[in-house]
Amino acid sequence: MVRVLAVNGSPRRAKGNTALVLRSLLEGAEAAGAETETVIVDELELKPCTCGAMRCWYGTPGECCIRDGMDAVYPRLRAADTLVLASPVYVPLPGRMQDFLNRVCPLMEPRLEFHDGRTRARVRPGVALRRIALVTTGDWWERENSARLVGIARELAEVMNIGFAGAAIRPHALAMWKDKQLTPGAVEALAAAKRAGTELVRDGTMSEETLAAVSRPLVPEETLRGMYNNWLRGD
Ligand SMILES: Cc1cc2nc3c(=O)[nH]c(=O)nc-3n(C[C@H](O)[C@H](O)[C@H](O)COP(=O)(O)O)c2cc1C
């Protein structure tokens, strides 16, 4: 059975738009037979990595020297074959999510390889992880606004020498709501996120067509810009 571990780095935790899109994706993953679990980074009381000496590679290989909420997450990270990182765009990501990403180092072993001009490590024996996917939401209109975050998730997968399964990007996420209700366009985007979750488990990747449907425009760019600019003026 495919085991999916989702890590939600939104400071709004389970109440945010990131959690909303993530939940749909995980529903799709479960429909395809996966076992899923979600960790909320802000509930872990994470300490940042303070070990500049890479002790988890050369001192106590595979073990982080910091004792905190990550202790309970490491066994789940080692057992999952699919890691779904979920994060809002915070130019580029929330600080605690960055702390989490730094703390993933003990899962890798420093048997370095050089491919296409880039240095790559690998996951340790006993770590089941084979792919990383990303769920991200932002409030600006265009999908490209998430590019930096997509690059970070892809880079982590490549550094670990595992697959990058794609990014479910929900731009102008605030426009999913009107009068505290999901708009019809948002309902369609969430249905696409659910299909993406099914594809992730079934195919190990998410199709471009489905990911485009997750990101479908909900309002014209000028409308969104008008909303922002009118707020600024206090209209
Ligand atoms: C500090 C901060 C920086 C942000 N930077 C961006 C940004 O660069 N681009 C963007 O589209 N949205 C940005 N946002 C908006 C969030 O990405 C957006 O509201 C997201 O959907 C929040 O997800 P959540 O509801 O799960 O917290 C920013 C929000 C905050 C608080």
The ligand as an SDF file (V2000), in Angstrom:
LIG
                    3D

 31 33  0  0  0  0  0  0  0  0999 V2000
    4.1120   37.0700    4.9690 C   0  0  0  0  0  0  0  0  0  0  0  0
    3.2530   36.7120    3.8080 C   0  0  0  0  0  0  0  0  0  0  0  0
    3.8110   36.7340    2.5430 C   0  0  0  0  0  0  0  0  0  0  0  0
    3.0380   36.4020    1.4400 C   0  0  0  0  0  0  0  0  0  0  0  0
    3.5980   36.4430    0.2000 N   0  0  0  0  0  0  0  0  0  0  0  0
    2.8550   36.1070   -0.8700 C   0  0  0  0  0  0  0  0  0  0  0  0
    3.4230   36.1390   -2.1650 C   0  0  0  0  0  0  0  0  0  0  0  0
    4.5760   36.4980   -2.3830 O   0  0  0  0  0  0  0  0  0  0  0  0
    2.6460   35.7510   -3.1950 N   0  0  0  0  0  0  0  0  0  0  0  0
    1.3550   35.3470   -3.0230 C   0  0  0  0  0  0  0  0  0  0  0  0
    0.6970   34.9670   -4.0060 O   0  0  0  0  0  0  0  0  0  0  0  0
    0.7780   35.3230   -1.8080 N   0  0  0  0  0  0  0  0  0  0  0  0
    1.5030   35.6840   -0.7380 C   0  0  0  0  0  0  0  0  0  0  0  0
    0.9430   35.6530    0.5130 N   0  0  0  0  0  0  0  0  0  0  0  0
   -0.4570   35.1800    0.6420 C   0  0  0  0  0  0  0  0  0  0  0  0
   -0.5470   33.7030    1.0140 C   0  0  0  0  0  0  0  0  0  0  0  0
    0.3170   32.9180    0.2360 O   0  0  0  0  0  0  0  0  0  0  0  0
   -1.9850   33.2090    0.7650 C   0  0  0  0  0  0  0  0  0  0  0  0
   -2.8770   33.9610    1.5340 O   0  0  0  0  0  0  0  0  0  0  0  0
   -2.1050   31.7210    1.0610 C   0  0  0  0  0  0  0  0  0  0  0  0
   -3.2350   31.1900    0.4060 O   0  0  0  0  0  0  0  0  0  0  0  0
   -2.2520   31.4980    2.5550 C   0  0  0  0  0  0  0  0  0  0  0  0
   -2.4450   30.1380    2.8010 O   0  0  0  0  0  0  0  0  0  0  0  0
   -3.1370   29.6460    4.1590 P   0  0  0  0  0  0  0  0  0  0  0  0
   -4.5630   30.1050    4.0840 O   0  0  0  0  0  0  0  0  0  0  0  0
   -2.9700   28.1910    4.1690 O   0  0  0  0  0  0  0  0  0  0  0  0
   -2.3730   30.3260    5.2420 O   0  0  0  0  0  0  0  0  0  0  0  0
    1.6740   36.0260    1.6110 C   0  0  0  0  0  0  0  0  0  0  0  0
    1.1290   36.0050    2.8970 C   0  0  0  0  0  0  0  0  0  0  0  0
    1.8940   36.3580    3.9820 C   0  0  0  0  0  0  0  0  0  0  0  0
    1.2630   36.3460    5.3540 C   0  0  0  0  0  0  0  0  0  0  0  0
  1  2  1  0
  2  3  1  0
  2 30  2  0
  3  4  2  0
  4  5  1  0
  4 28  1  0
  5  6  2  0
  6  7  1  0
  6 13  1  0
  7  8  2  0
  7  9  1  0
  9 10  1  0
 10 11  2  0
 10 12  1  0
 12 13  2  0
 13 14  1  0
 14 15  1  0
 14 28  1  0
 15 16  1  0
 16 17  1  0
 16 18  1  0
 18 19  1  0
 18 20  1  0
 20 21  1  0
 20 22  1  0
 22 23  1  0
 23 24  1  0
 24 25  2  0
 24 26  1  0
 24 27  1  0
 28 29  2  0
 29 30  1  0
 30 31  1  0
M  END
$$$$
